[in-house]
Amino acid sequence: MAAFNEYEHYDAIGLAELVRIGDVTPKELLEAAIERVEERNPALNAVVLCMYEEAHRLIQKGLPQGPFRGVPFLIKDFGLFYKGITTSFGSRLFRNFVPDHHSTIVKRYLQSGLVI
């Protein structure tokens, strides 16, 4: 699989269009996103929990035909929660909270085809 080097030249709509017309696969976009997180996160410390395996699982399971199908997307631990993933809402008070369902916005993100 060839690397997708033009990742930075597209917004989410452009990336979704590339997937739609078959110029790139969701897996190629995910690998490009992971490569950038791994390269830049040590300096930024913006991504605390990497859900790479879950993202690969979503793609393998099959993505909905939403407007952002195949586009990698990060969520912050700030009022959003993902089923089965420990979240703290940025507070020690909730440090061991493991939701048994997705928050409404996460459901909508997933329905739109985003790869979280």
C-alpha positions as CSV (number, residue, x, y, z in Angstrom):
1,M,0.0,0.0,0.0
2,A,1.4,3.4,-1.0
3,A,1.6,6.2,1.5
4,F,-0.9,9.0,1.2
5,N,1.5,12.0,1.2
6,E,-1.1,14.7,0.3
7,Y,-3.0,14.4,3.5
8,E,-2.3,17.9,4.7
9,H,-3.6,19.4,1.4
10,Y,-7.2,18.3,2.0
11,D,-10.0,19.1,4.5
12,A,-12.5,16.5,5.7
13,I,-14.8,17.1,2.7
14,G,-11.9,16.7,0.3
15,L,-10.7,13.5,2.0
16,A,-14.2,12.0,2.0
17,E,-14.5,12.8,-1.7
18,L,-11.2,11.0,-2.4
19,V,-12.6,7.9,-0.6
20,R,-15.9,8.2,-2.5
21,I,-14.3,8.2,-5.9
22,G,-11.8,5.5,-4.9
23,D,-8.6,7.5,-5.1
24,V,-7.7,6.5,-1.5
25,T,-9.1,4.0,1.0
26,P,-10.2,4.7,4.5
27,K,-7.3,2.5,5.7
28,E,-4.8,4.6,3.8
29,L,-6.2,7.8,5.3
30,L,-6.1,6.2,8.8
31,E,-2.5,5.1,8.3
32,A,-1.6,8.7,7.2
33,A,-3.3,10.2,10.2
34,I,-1.6,7.7,12.6
35,E,1.8,8.5,11.0
36,R,1.2,12.2,11.7
37,V,0.0,11.7,15.3
38,E,3.1,9.5,16.0
39,E,5.4,12.1,14.5
40,R,3.9,15.2,16.1
41,N,2.3,14.2,19.3
42,P,5.6,13.9,21.4
43,A,6.0,17.7,21.0
44,L,2.3,18.5,21.3
45,N,1.0,16.0,23.8
46,A,-2.5,16.5,22.3
47,V,-3.5,12.9,21.9
48,V,-3.5,11.1,25.3
49,L,-5.2,7.9,24.3
50,C,-4.6,6.4,20.9
51,M,-7.5,4.3,19.7
52,Y,-5.7,2.9,16.6
53,E,-7.0,-0.7,17.0
54,E,-10.6,0.6,17.4
55,A,-10.2,2.7,14.3
56,H,-9.0,-0.2,12.3
57,R,-11.8,-2.3,13.6
58,L,-14.4,0.3,12.5
59,I,-13.0,0.2,9.0
60,Q,-12.8,-3.6,8.9
61,K,-16.4,-3.8,10.1
62,G,-17.6,-1.5,7.3
63,L,-18.3,2.2,7.5
64,P,-21.7,3.8,6.9
65,Q,-22.1,5.8,3.6
66,G,-22.2,9.1,5.4
67,P,-20.8,12.4,4.1
68,F,-17.4,11.9,5.9
69,R,-17.0,8.2,5.2
70,G,-13.4,7.1,5.9
71,V,-12.1,10.4,7.3
72,P,-10.0,10.0,10.5
73,F,-11.2,12.1,13.4
74,L,-10.0,12.8,17.0
75,I,-12.3,13.4,19.9
76,K,-11.2,15.1,23.1
77,D,-12.1,13.9,26.6
78,F,-14.3,16.8,27.2
79,G,-18.0,15.9,27.5
80,L,-17.7,13.3,24.7
81,F,-17.5,9.6,25.5
82,Y,-17.0,6.4,23.6
83,K,-18.5,3.1,24.7
84,G,-16.0,1.0,26.7
85,I,-13.2,3.6,26.6
86,T,-12.2,5.1,30.0
87,T,-12.8,8.8,30.1
88,S,-12.4,11.5,32.8
89,F,-13.9,14.6,31.3
90,G,-10.6,16.2,32.3
91,S,-11.3,15.7,36.0
92,R,-9.8,13.3,38.6
93,L,-13.4,13.0,39.9
94,F,-14.3,10.9,36.8
95,R,-10.9,9.2,36.2
96,N,-12.4,5.7,36.3
97,F,-15.6,6.3,34.3
98,V,-16.2,3.8,31.6
99,P,-19.3,4.6,29.6
100,D,-21.6,1.8,28.5
101,H,-22.8,3.7,25.5
102,H,-21.6,6.4,23.1
103,S,-22.5,10.0,23.7
104,T,-25.0,11.4,21.2
105,I,-22.4,13.4,19.3
106,V,-20.1,10.4,19.0
107,K,-23.0,8.4,17.6
108,R,-23.6,11.1,15.0
109,Y,-19.9,11.3,14.2
110,L,-19.8,7.6,13.6
111,Q,-23.1,7.7,11.5
112,S,-21.4,10.3,9.3
113,G,-18.7,7.9,8.5
114,L,-15.9,9.4,10.5
115,V,-13.2,7.0,11.8
116,I,-12.6,7.8,15.5
